[in-house]
Amino acid sequence: MTVIAVTGHMDLTGDSLPLVRAALVGMLSVYPSGLLTGVSCIAEGADALFADVVLALGGRLVVVIPSADYRDAKVRPGYAAEFDRLRQAAAEVLVMPFAAARREAYEAANEEMLRRADRLVAVWDGQSGNGGGGTADAVAVARSRGIPVTVVWPEGAARNG
């Protein structure tokens, strides 16, 4: 069994989504479906794409929710149905013991994902982050612990803003 966690940008452009999805399919399809577990916080963007690809390839999905209020506080209405679908499709859902979605909740969610992971996939443009709990931070922590990191940023991928 290979356990792969994901970290990545939420603000991928619409044109980037199929590029990132194709890159994830290419990377994850080498794992036999019964032997792949994906761990994701299922945030909109990279996390959701990864989770959907894991499920499409017959893998097992583990969802780590950063806080009790995460869905109500952070999931935009246009993404809510997909968030709910991924959560319901998960083999396991863990809600971190935080009432509110704040930096410490995101850091704890990353910590839980890395604790479970054999490797980390980072849908990441390589730019420094804005502090703990983000993509750059998760990559730095994984690397410091010797967890292999695969960066996925296909040519043409971009972020909004």
Rosetta blueprint (number, residue, H / E / L):
1 M L
2 T E
3 V E
4 I E
5 A E
6 V E
7 T E
8 G E
9 H L
10 M L
11 D L
12 L E
13 T L
14 G L
15 D L
16 S H
17 L H
18 P H
19 L H
20 V H
21 R H
22 A H
23 A H
24 L H
25 V H
26 G H
27 M H
28 L H
29 S L
30 V L
31 Y L
32 P L
33 S H
34 G H
35 L H
36 L E
37 T E
38 G E
39 V E
40 S E
41 C L
42 I L
43 A L
44 E L
45 G L
46 A H
47 D H
48 A H
49 L H
50 F H
51 A H
52 D H
53 V H
54 V H
55 L H
56 A H
57 L L
58 G L
59 G L
60 R E
61 L E
62 V E
63 V E
64 V E
65 I E
66 P L
67 S L
68 A L
69 D L
70 Y H
71 R H
72 D H
73 A H
74 K H
75 V L
76 R L
77 P H
78 G H
79 Y H
80 A H
81 A H
82 E H
83 F H
84 D H
85 R H
86 L H
87 R H
88 Q H
89 A H
90 A L
91 A L
92 E E
93 V E
94 L E
95 V E
96 M L
97 P L
98 F L
99 A L
100 A L
101 A L
102 R L
103 R H
104 E H
105 A H
106 Y H
107 E H
108 A H
109 A H
110 N H
111 E H
112 E H
113 M H
114 L H
115 R H
116 R H
117 A L
118 D L
119 R E
120 L E
121 V E
122 A E
123 V E
124 W L
125 D L
126 G L
127 Q L
128 S L
129 G L
130 N L
131 G L
132 G L
133 G L
134 G L
135 T H
136 A H
137 D H
138 A H
139 V H
140 A H
141 V H
142 A H
143 R H
144 S H
145 R L
146 G L
147 I L
148 P L
149 V E
150 T E
151 V E
152 V E
153 W L
154 P L
155 E L
156 G L
157 A L
158 A L
159 R E
160 N L
161 G L
